[in-house]
Amino acid sequence: MSENESEALGYNRRDFLRGGSVATLMAMMGGVELFAQTNEAPAAAIKPPTIKIKVAVVGLGAWGREILGTLGRMPQAELPIDAEIAAICDTYKPFLRRGASAAPAATQTEDYKTILDNKDIKAVVIATPTPSHKEVALAALKAGKHVYCEAPLAGSIEDAREIALAAKAAKHLAFQAGLQMRSDKQRLFLLPFVRTGALGKTVLARSQWHKKTSWRATSPNPEQEKALNWRLNKATSLGLIGEIGIHPIDQAGWFMNTLPTAVTGFGSVNFWKDDRDVPDTVQAVFEFPGDVRMIYGATLANSFDGEYEMLYGSDAAIMMRESRAWMFKEVDSPLLGWEVYATKLKVFNETGIALVAGASKPPPVDAKGQPIQPDPLTTTPLFYSLNNFLLNAAELTKAAEDYKAAFGEDDVDGLMEEVGKTAKKIRRAFAGYLEGFQAAVTAVKANEAILTGKRIELKPEWYELK
């Protein structure tokens, strides 16, 4: 999601990490927490060589500054990537000044083209308003930069397709769509769990986002205020479903390994009666193969019950909330093989089963026997997503430099072919140009359904990239 507004617009992913009382509530409901954990040696035991890469961030609203903060926290996590924030860019000077506080050593510019002219900068993160994604992304790819473009890729299917096709053609460059849930370790742990049928037959998915906020920014300059509030104009915005809902909707299809076949939408301005024509409250029902539906709801008028995602199966349900997950089993669900060997944890007066990625090792626990939660600031979906992008970008950059050193810079076709082979070997989890394009198609059509109050059949050919 491209959040190029001030915090007054009311959405910062850190909100998603707060509220420890939810864990207590889940325990009281009999939920079994699902832990994503690996059996890797501690960071101190393995000292991989640090890969350095210079990166620029274009767009410094609330989400752009969150990206800056996340990039700045990477050294604390002792990761094998050292991202030097070489430049920051925003056309709005107050945002540029705020961004500078998080990256004081970075060059500041109001023109992203100066970044593209800098050959030392290898990667560009685009967090501008959605309508400007196409211009910046196409220019960055043409300039030979690795590109991380926030979701949605664009506000129209045509523009999203143009971006995706350009990324597809640039085989020697890393392109990543900002669908960060696809890089999140917690969700990657849940993915095979869901797909192998541990929930029984999947029957329903549900997600919501509730936050009382106007989504409006203010400025003493009327023209600038209009530009800041692009989200409130349906000519420039995909609204709640496209700017926020795109993430859990994409996640549902990813978990079920399929694309939606139809969507029915509803939306209205229920509370914020100003000059906006983008609904402040929306609902959408997505139809998937096998008569499975996903229900999505979002509102800017009420904060109760916050944000979470649910998957329901005939044997169990999973709730994903605060970058954590709980499983709720049905009383008649069959015993699964792993339950015999799984780590048992005390949940109030009940014994729960902890599902641990890498079952040969139990999760770390505190003095009371409860699992120790990782640092939420260095384990967010955005953190993992940016880390994977920069590692991919650095790996492809090195492959290109090695080829040029051996064969010179004139053989462009040979360079793209050779680096393209390296790209195919990359196995880090991320959303590429195809996933970004398909998520944009769903968001565009879902927004159309919401604005018209109609059911729209999603044709398979719309999702084809050609």
C-alpha positions as CSV (number, residue, x, y, z in Angstrom):
1,M,0.0,0.0,0.0
2,S,1.4,3.4,-0.9
3,E,0.8,5.6,2.1
4,N,2.0,9.0,1.0
5,E,0.2,11.0,3.6
6,S,0.8,12.2,7.2
7,E,-0.1,10.1,10.2
8,A,-3.3,12.1,10.4
9,L,-4.6,9.8,7.7
10,G,-4.7,7.2,10.4
11,Y,-2.9,4.1,9.1
12,N,0.5,3.0,10.3
13,R,1.4,-0.7,10.3
14,R,2.7,-0.4,13.8
15,D,-0.9,-0.2,14.9
16,F,-1.1,-3.8,13.7
17,L,1.5,-4.8,16.2
18,R,0.0,-3.4,19.3
19,G,-2.7,-4.7,21.7
20,G,-1.2,-7.5,23.7
21,S,-4.6,-8.2,25.3
22,V,-5.6,-10.0,22.1
23,A,-3.2,-12.8,23.0
24,T,-5.0,-13.2,26.3
25,L,-8.4,-13.2,24.6
26,M,-7.3,-15.9,22.2
27,A,-6.1,-18.0,25.0
28,M,-9.4,-17.7,26.9
29,M,-11.2,-18.8,23.7
30,G,-9.1,-21.9,23.6
31,G,-6.9,-20.9,20.7
32,V,-3.7,-22.7,20.0
33,E,-1.0,-20.3,18.9
34,L,0.9,-21.2,15.8
35,F,4.6,-20.2,16.0
36,A,6.8,-19.5,13.0
37,Q,10.3,-20.6,14.1
38,T,13.4,-22.0,12.4
39,N,16.2,-24.2,13.6
40,E,18.9,-21.9,12.3
41,A,21.9,-21.2,14.6
42,P,21.8,-17.9,16.5
43,A,23.0,-14.9,14.5
44,A,26.2,-14.8,16.6
45,A,27.2,-18.3,15.5
46,I,26.9,-17.6,11.8
47,K,28.7,-14.6,10.3
48,P,27.7,-14.3,6.7
49,P,29.5,-11.7,4.6
50,T,27.6,-8.4,4.6
51,I,26.2,-7.4,1.2
52,K,26.1,-3.6,0.7
53,I,23.7,-1.9,-1.6
54,K,22.6,1.7,-2.1
55,V,18.9,2.3,-2.2
56,A,16.6,5.3,-2.6
57,V,13.1,5.8,-1.3
58,V,10.7,7.8,-3.4
59,G,7.6,9.0,-1.5
60,L,7.9,10.0,2.1
61,G,4.4,10.0,3.5
62,A,3.6,7.9,6.6
63,W,4.2,4.6,4.9
64,G,7.3,5.9,3.1
65,R,8.8,7.0,6.4
66,E,7.9,3.5,7.9
67,I,9.9,2.1,5.1
68,L,12.8,4.4,6.0
69,G,12.6,3.3,9.6
70,T,12.5,-0.4,8.6
71,L,15.5,0.0,6.4
72,G,17.3,1.7,9.3
73,R,16.5,-1.2,11.7
74,M,18.1,-3.9,9.5
75,P,21.6,-3.6,11.0
76,Q,20.1,-4.2,14.4
77,A,18.9,-7.6,13.2
78,E,22.4,-8.6,12.1
79,L,21.1,-9.4,8.6
80,P,23.5,-10.2,5.7
81,I,22.4,-7.0,3.9
82,D,23.5,-3.5,4.6
83,A,21.1,-1.1,2.9
84,E,22.6,2.4,2.6
85,I,19.8,4.9,2.1
86,A,21.6,7.0,-0.4
87,A,18.7,9.3,-1.4
88,I,15.2,10.2,-0.5
89,C,12.6,12.0,-2.6
90,D,9.3,13.7,-2.2
91,T,7.7,16.6,-4.0
92,Y,6.1,17.9,-0.8
93,K,8.8,19.6,1.3
94,P,7.4,18.9,4.8
95,F,7.5,15.2,4.0
96,L,11.0,15.5,2.7
97,R,12.1,17.2,5.9
98,R,10.5,14.5,8.0
99,G,12.1,11.8,6.0
100,A,15.5,13.4,6.4
101,S,15.3,12.9,10.2
102,A,15.2,9.1,9.6
103,A,17.9,9.2,6.9
104,P,20.1,12.2,7.7
105,A,23.0,11.0,5.5
106,A,20.8,10.6,2.4
107,T,20.7,13.1,-0.4
108,Q,17.4,15.0,-0.5
109,T,15.6,15.7,-3.8
110,E,12.2,16.7,-5.0
111,D,12.9,15.2,-8.5
112,Y,13.1,11.4,-8.6
113,K,14.9,11.6,-12.0
114,T,18.1,12.8,-10.2
115,I,18.1,9.5,-8.4
116,L,17.8,7.5,-11.6
117,D,20.8,9.4,-13.0
118,N,23.0,8.2,-10.0
119,K,24.7,5.0,-11.1
120,D,25.7,4.2,-7.6
121,I,22.1,3.8,-6.5
122,K,21.1,0.2,-7.5
123,A,17.6,-0.1,-6.0
124,V,14.5,2.2,-5.7
125,V,11.6,1.8,-3.4
126,I,8.4,3.5,-4.7
127,A,5.9,4.6,-2.0
128,T,4.3,7.5,-3.8
129,P,0.5,7.9,-4.3
130,T,-0.8,5.1,-6.5
131,P,-1.5,7.3,-9.6
132,S,2.2,8.1,-9.9
133,H,3.5,4.5,-9.6
134,K,3.5,3.9,-13.4
135,E,5.7,6.9,-14.3
136,V,8.3,6.3,-11.6
137,A,8.4,2.5,-12.0
138,L,8.8,2.6,-15.8
139,A,11.5,5.2,-15.6
140,A,13.4,3.3,-12.8
141,L,13.3,0.1,-14.8
142,K,14.5,1.9,-17.9
143,A,17.3,3.4,-15.9
144,G,18.4,-0.1,-14.8
145,K,17.3,0.1,-11.2
146,H,15.9,-2.7,-9.1
147,V,12.3,-1.7,-8.2
148,Y,10.1,-2.3,-5.1
149,C,6.7,-0.8,-6.0
150,E,4.0,-0.6,-3.3
151,A,0.6,-2.1,-3.9
152,P,-1.5,-1.6,-5.8
153,L,0.8,-1.3,-8.7
154,A,-1.6,1.1,-10.4
155,G,-5.2,2.4,-10.3
156,S,-6.1,0.7,-13.6
157,I,-5.6,-2.7,-15.2
158,E,-4.0,-1.1,-18.2
159,D,-1.3,0.8,-16.2
160,A,-0.7,-2.2,-13.9
161,R,-0.2,-4.4,-17.0
162,E,2.3,-1.9,-18.5
163,I,4.4,-1.9,-15.3
164,A,4.3,-5.7,-15.1
165,L,5.3,-6.2,-18.7
166,A,8.2,-3.8,-18.3
167,A,9.4,-5.7,-15.2
168,K,9.0,-9.0,-17.0
169,A,11.2,-7.8,-19.9
170,A,13.9,-6.5,-17.5
171,K,15.1,-10.0,-16.7
172,H,18.3,-8.7,-15.1
173,L,16.5,-6.6,-12.6
174,A,14.7,-7.5,-9.4
175,F,11.1,-6.3,-9.3
176,Q,8.9,-6.7,-6.3
177,A,5.3,-5.7,-5.6
178,G,4.6,-4.4,-2.1
179,L,2.4,-7.4,-1.1
180,Q,4.5,-7.9,2.0
181,M,2.4,-10.7,3.5
182,R,4.0,-13.0,0.9
183,S,7.4,-12.5,2.5
184,D,6.2,-12.7,6.1
185,K,7.7,-15.7,8.0
186,Q,4.6,-16.2,10.0
187,R,2.4,-16.6,6.9
188,L,5.1,-18.6,5.1
189,F,4.9,-21.1,8.0
190,L,1.1,-21.2,7.7
191,L,1.0,-21.6,3.9
192,P,1.8,-25.4,3.7
193,F,-0.2,-26.0,6.8
194,V,-3.3,-24.6,5.1
195,R,-2.6,-26.1,1.7
196,T,-2.0,-29.6,3.0
197,G,-5.6,-29.7,4.4
198,A,-4.9,-29.4,8.1
199,L,-8.0,-27.2,8.4
200,G,-10.2,-29.8,6.6
201,K,-12.2,-28.5,3.7
202,T,-11.8,-24.7,3.4
203,V,-15.3,-23.2,3.5
204,L,-14.9,-19.5,4.2
205,A,-12.4,-16.7,4.5
206,R,-13.0,-13.4,6.3
207,S,-11.0,-10.2,6.9
208,Q,-11.7,-6.7,8.2
209,W,-10.0,-3.4,8.8
210,H,-11.7,-1.0,11.3
211,K,-10.2,2.4,12.1
212,K,-11.9,5.7,12.9
213,T,-10.0,8.2,10.9
214,S,-10.9,10.7,8.3
215,W,-8.2,9.7,5.8
216,R,-7.9,13.4,5.2
217,A,-4.7,15.5,5.4
218,T,-4.5,19.3,5.7
219,S,-2.3,21.9,4.1
220,P,-2.3,25.7,4.1
221,N,-2.0,25.5,0.3
222,P,-5.4,24.4,-1.2
223,E,-3.8,22.9,-4.3
224,Q,-1.4,20.9,-2.2
225,E,-4.2,19.8,0.1
226,K,-6.1,18.5,-2.9
227,A,-3.0,16.6,-4.0
228,L,-2.5,15.1,-0.5
229,N,-6.1,13.9,-0.5
230,W,-5.9,11.9,-3.7
231,R,-7.3,8.9,-1.8
232,L,-10.7,10.7,-1.3
233,N,-11.3,11.1,-5.1
234,K,-12.5,8.1,-7.0
235,A,-10.8,9.4,-10.1
236,T,-7.4,8.8,-8.5
237,S,-8.1,6.2,-5.8
238,L,-9.1,2.6,-5.5
239,G,-10.5,3.4,-2.0
240,L,-10.4,1.1,1.0
241,I,-10.5,-2.1,-1.0
242,G,-7.6,-1.1,-3.2
243,E,-5.3,0.7,-0.8
244,I,-5.8,-1.6,2.2
245,G,-8.0,-4.6,1.3
246,I,-5.6,-5.6,-1.5
247,H,-3.3,-7.3,1.1
248,P,-5.6,-9.7,2.8
249,I,-7.5,-10.4,-0.4
250,D,-4.3,-11.4,-2.1
251,Q,-3.4,-13.4,0.9
252,A,-6.6,-15.4,0.8
253,G,-6.1,-16.4,-2.9
254,W,-2.4,-17.2,-2.1
255,F,-3.3,-19.5,0.7
256,M,-6.0,-21.3,-1.3
257,N,-3.7,-21.3,-4.4
258,T,-6.3,-19.8,-6.7
259,L,-7.8,-16.6,-8.1
260,P,-11.3,-15.2,-7.4
261,T,-13.9,-15.8,-10.0
262,A,-16.4,-13.1,-9.1
263,V,-16.9,-10.2,-6.7
264,T,-19.9,-8.4,-5.3
265,G,-19.4,-5.0,-3.6
266,F,-21.2,-2.4,-1.5
267,G,-20.0,1.0,-0.3
268,S,-21.2,4.3,0.9
269,V,-20.1,7.5,2.6
270,N,-21.7,6.8,6.0
271,F,-19.9,9.2,8.3
272,W,-17.4,11.6,6.8
273,K,-19.8,13.9,5.0
274,D,-17.3,16.2,3.2
275,D,-16.5,16.6,-0.4
276,R,-15.1,13.0,-0.9
277,D,-16.7,10.6,-3.3
278,V,-14.8,7.5,-2.1
279,P,-16.8,5.4,0.4
280,D,-15.7,5.4,4.0
281,T,-17.3,2.0,4.6
282,V,-17.2,-0.9,2.2
283,Q,-18.0,-4.6,2.0
284,A,-17.1,-7.1,-0.7
285,V,-17.8,-10.8,-1.2
286,F,-15.2,-12.6,-3.3
287,E,-16.1,-16.0,-4.9
288,F,-13.4,-18.6,-5.3
289,P,-13.5,-22.0,-7.0
290,G,-15.2,-24.8,-4.9
291,D,-18.0,-22.5,-3.7
292,V,-15.6,-20.8,-1.2
293,R,-16.2,-17.2,-0.4
294,M,-14.2,-14.4,1.2
295,I,-16.0,-11.6,3.0
296,Y,-14.1,-8.3,3.4
297,G,-15.2,-5.3,5.3
298,A,-13.5,-2.0,6.1
299,T,-14.7,1.3,7.7
300,L,-13.2,4.7,8.6
301,A,-16.1,5.3,11.0
302,N,-15.4,2.9,13.8
303,S,-12.3,1.3,15.4
304,F,-13.8,-1.6,17.3
305,D,-12.2,-5.0,16.7
306,G,-9.4,-3.6,14.6
307,E,-7.8,-5.7,11.9
308,Y,-7.5,-9.4,11.4
309,E,-7.9,-12.3,8.9
310,M,-9.7,-15.6,9.3
311,L,-9.6,-18.9,7.5
312,Y,-12.4,-21.4,8.3
313,G,-12.2,-25.1,7.5
314,S,-14.3,-28.1,8.4
315,D,-11.8,-29.2,11.1
316,A,-10.3,-26.0,12.3
317,A,-10.1,-22.2,11.9
318,I,-7.0,-19.9,11.9
319,M,-7.0,-16.3,13.0
320,M,-4.1,-14.1,11.9
321,R,-3.7,-11.0,14.1
322,E,-0.9,-8.8,15.2
323,S,1.6,-10.8,13.1
324,R,0.6,-13.9,15.1
325,A,-1.7,-16.7,14.5
326,W,-4.0,-19.0,16.5
327,M,-5.7,-22.3,15.6
328,F,-9.2,-23.3,16.9
329,K,-10.0,-26.9,16.4
330,E,-13.4,-28.4,16.0
331,V,-14.3,-31.1,18.6
332,D,-14.9,-33.7,16.0
333,S,-11.7,-32.9,14.1
334,P,-9.3,-35.9,13.5
335,L,-6.0,-36.3,15.3
336,L,-3.2,-35.1,13.1
337,G,0.1,-37.0,13.1
338,W,2.2,-34.0,14.2
339,E,0.1,-33.5,17.3
340,V,1.8,-36.5,19.0
341,Y,5.2,-34.9,18.7
342,A,4.2,-31.2,19.0
343,T,5.3,-29.0,21.9
344,K,2.6,-28.7,24.6
345,L,2.1,-25.3,26.2
346,K,-0.1,-24.3,29.1
347,V,-2.8,-21.9,28.0
348,F,-4.6,-20.8,31.2
349,N,-6.0,-24.1,32.5
350,E,-5.8,-25.9,29.2
351,T,-3.0,-27.6,27.4
352,G,-2.5,-26.2,23.9
353,I,-0.5,-27.4,21.0
354,A,2.2,-25.2,19.5
355,L,2.9,-25.7,15.8
356,V,6.5,-24.9,15.3
357,A,8.3,-24.5,12.0
358,G,11.1,-27.0,12.4
359,A,9.5,-29.3,14.9
360,S,12.8,-30.7,16.2
361,K,13.2,-27.6,18.3
362,P,10.6,-26.2,20.8
363,P,10.0,-22.4,20.8
364,P,11.9,-20.4,23.4
365,V,9.9,-19.9,26.6
366,D,10.1,-17.6,29.6
367,A,10.3,-18.5,33.3
368,K,6.6,-19.2,33.3
369,G,6.8,-21.6,30.4
370,Q,5.2,-19.2,27.9
371,P,6.7,-18.6,24.5
372,I,8.9,-15.6,24.1
373,Q,7.7,-13.4,21.3
374,P,10.2,-11.9,18.9
375,D,10.9,-8.2,18.6
376,P,7.9,-6.8,16.7
377,L,9.9,-4.0,15.1
378,T,12.2,-6.4,13.3
379,T,9.8,-9.2,12.4
380,T,7.1,-7.3,10.6
381,P,5.9,-8.4,7.1
382,L,7.4,-5.2,5.7
383,F,10.8,-6.0,7.3
384,Y,10.9,-9.4,5.7
385,S,9.7,-8.1,2.4
386,L,12.3,-5.3,2.1
387,N,15.0,-7.7,3.3
388,N,14.2,-10.2,0.6
389,F,14.0,-7.5,-2.1
390,L,17.4,-6.0,-1.2
391,L,19.1,-9.5,-1.0
392,N,17.6,-10.3,-4.5
393,A,18.7,-6.9,-5.8
394,A,22.2,-7.3,-4.4
395,E,22.6,-10.8,-5.8
396,L,21.5,-9.8,-9.3
397,T,23.7,-6.7,-9.2
398,K,26.7,-8.9,-8.4
399,A,25.9,-11.3,-11.2
400,A,25.7,-8.4,-13.6
401,E,29.0,-6.9,-12.4
402,D,30.7,-10.3,-12.7
403,Y,29.4,-10.7,-16.3
404,K,30.6,-7.2,-17.3
405,A,34.0,-7.9,-15.8
406,A,34.4,-11.0,-17.8
407,F,32.7,-10.0,-21.1
408,G,32.5,-6.2,-21.1
409,E,29.4,-4.0,-21.1
410,D,28.5,-4.1,-24.8
411,D,26.8,-7.5,-24.9
412,V,23.5,-6.4,-23.4
413,D,21.6,-9.5,-24.6
414,G,24.1,-11.8,-23.1
415,L,24.1,-9.9,-19.8
416,M,20.3,-10.1,-19.5
417,E,20.3,-13.8,-20.4
418,E,23.0,-14.7,-17.8
419,V,21.6,-12.5,-15.0
420,G,18.1,-13.9,-15.9
421,K,19.4,-17.4,-15.1
422,T,20.5,-16.1,-11.7
423,A,17.1,-14.6,-11.1
424,K,15.4,-17.9,-11.8
425,K,17.5,-19.6,-9.1
426,I,16.3,-17.1,-6.4
427,R,14.1,-18.9,-3.9
428,R,13.4,-16.1,-1.4
429,A,9.7,-15.5,-0.9
430,F,8.3,-12.3,-2.5
431,A,5.5,-11.0,-4.7
432,G,6.8,-10.5,-8.2
433,Y,5.4,-8.6,-11.2
434,L,2.7,-11.3,-12.0
435,E,1.4,-11.4,-8.4
436,G,1.4,-7.6,-8.2
437,F,-0.5,-7.4,-11.5
438,Q,-3.1,-10.0,-10.6
439,A,-3.7,-8.3,-7.2
440,A,-4.2,-5.0,-9.0
441,V,-6.7,-6.6,-11.4
442,T,-8.7,-7.9,-8.4
443,A,-8.6,-4.6,-6.6
444,V,-9.7,-2.6,-9.6
445,K,-12.7,-4.8,-10.3
446,A,-13.6,-5.0,-6.6
447,N,-13.6,-1.2,-6.4
448,E,-15.8,-1.1,-9.5
449,A,-18.2,-3.5,-7.8
450,I,-18.3,-1.4,-4.7
451,L,-19.0,1.8,-6.5
452,T,-21.7,0.3,-8.7
453,G,-23.2,-2.2,-6.1
454,K,-23.0,-5.0,-8.6
455,R,-21.6,-8.5,-9.0
456,I,-18.8,-8.7,-11.5
457,E,-17.5,-11.9,-12.9
458,L,-13.7,-12.0,-13.0
459,K,-12.7,-13.3,-16.4
460,P,-9.6,-15.5,-16.4
461,E,-8.1,-13.7,-19.3
462,W,-8.0,-10.5,-17.3
463,Y,-5.3,-12.0,-15.1
464,E,-3.1,-13.1,-18.1
465,L,-0.1,-11.0,-18.6
466,K,0.3,-10.4,-22.3
